Amino acid sequence: MNILIVDDEIRAVQALVRRMPWKEYGFEDPFTAYSMAQAKDVFSTCHVDLMLSDIEMPQGSGLELFEWVKSFYPKTECIFVTC
């Protein structure tokens, strides 16, 4: 399974990538994005089963990204990760 982590804070993304044993949970190495636009690019080239996304991001919030994902990739599960 594939996971996408989306957050405008690079350190938050890197921490999630490094600290979670993704393979133990059946995931490949995570895809990462630091904006809504980058996340859309990932979706255009890769299959994503699960998206972890921050809510507050500049140039497109996690809520807007969630609506877009559910419109075009309804089988992708979405979880919000925020402060």
C-alpha positions as CSV (number, residue, x, y, z in Angstrom):
1,M,0.0,0.0,0.0
2,N,1.1,3.6,-0.6
3,I,0.9,6.5,1.8
4,L,1.2,10.2,1.1
5,I,2.2,12.7,3.8
6,V,1.3,16.3,3.2
7,D,2.5,19.2,5.4
8,D,4.1,22.6,4.7
9,E,6.4,22.0,7.6
10,I,9.3,19.9,6.2
11,R,10.5,18.8,9.7
12,A,7.0,17.4,10.5
13,V,7.0,15.4,7.3
14,Q,10.5,14.1,7.8
15,A,9.7,13.1,11.4
16,L,6.7,11.0,10.2
17,V,8.7,9.4,7.5
18,R,11.6,8.5,9.8
19,R,9.8,7.5,13.0
20,M,7.1,5.3,11.8
21,P,7.9,1.7,10.8
22,W,5.8,2.0,7.6
23,K,6.8,-1.4,6.2
24,E,5.6,-3.1,9.4
25,Y,2.1,-1.7,8.7
26,G,2.2,-2.9,5.1
27,F,3.1,0.4,3.5
28,E,5.9,1.2,1.0
29,D,8.2,4.1,1.6
30,P,6.0,7.2,2.0
31,F,5.5,9.8,-0.7
32,T,5.8,13.3,0.5
33,A,4.4,16.7,-0.5
34,Y,4.8,20.1,1.1
35,S,1.7,21.8,-0.5
36,M,-1.6,21.0,-2.1
37,A,-0.1,21.5,-5.6
38,Q,2.7,19.0,-4.9
39,A,0.2,16.5,-3.4
40,K,-1.9,16.7,-6.6
41,D,1.3,16.0,-8.6
42,V,1.9,12.8,-6.6
43,F,-1.7,11.7,-7.2
44,S,-1.3,12.3,-10.9
45,T,1.6,9.8,-11.1
46,C,1.2,7.4,-8.2
47,H,-1.6,5.3,-6.6
48,V,-2.2,6.5,-3.0
49,D,-4.1,4.4,-0.6
50,L,-3.8,6.6,2.5
51,M,-3.1,10.4,2.8
52,L,-2.0,12.0,6.0
53,S,-2.4,15.8,5.7
54,D,-2.1,18.9,7.8
55,I,-5.1,21.1,7.8
56,E,-3.5,24.6,7.8
57,M,-1.2,25.1,4.8
58,P,-0.6,28.1,2.6
59,Q,-1.9,28.0,-1.0
60,G,-4.6,25.4,-0.3
61,S,-5.7,23.9,3.0
62,G,-5.8,20.3,3.9
63,L,-9.6,20.6,3.9
64,E,-9.5,21.8,0.3
65,L,-7.1,19.0,-0.6
66,F,-9.5,16.4,1.1
67,E,-12.4,17.6,-1.0
68,W,-10.3,17.3,-4.2
69,V,-9.1,13.8,-3.3
70,K,-12.6,12.6,-2.5
71,S,-13.8,14.0,-5.8
72,F,-11.1,12.4,-8.0
73,Y,-9.8,9.5,-5.8
74,P,-12.7,8.4,-3.6
75,K,-11.1,5.2,-2.5
76,T,-8.1,7.0,-0.9
77,E,-8.5,7.2,2.9
78,C,-7.6,10.5,4.5
79,I,-6.5,11.4,8.0
80,F,-5.7,14.9,9.2
81,V,-2.6,15.4,11.3
82,T,-2.4,18.8,12.9
83,C,-1.2,20.5,16.0
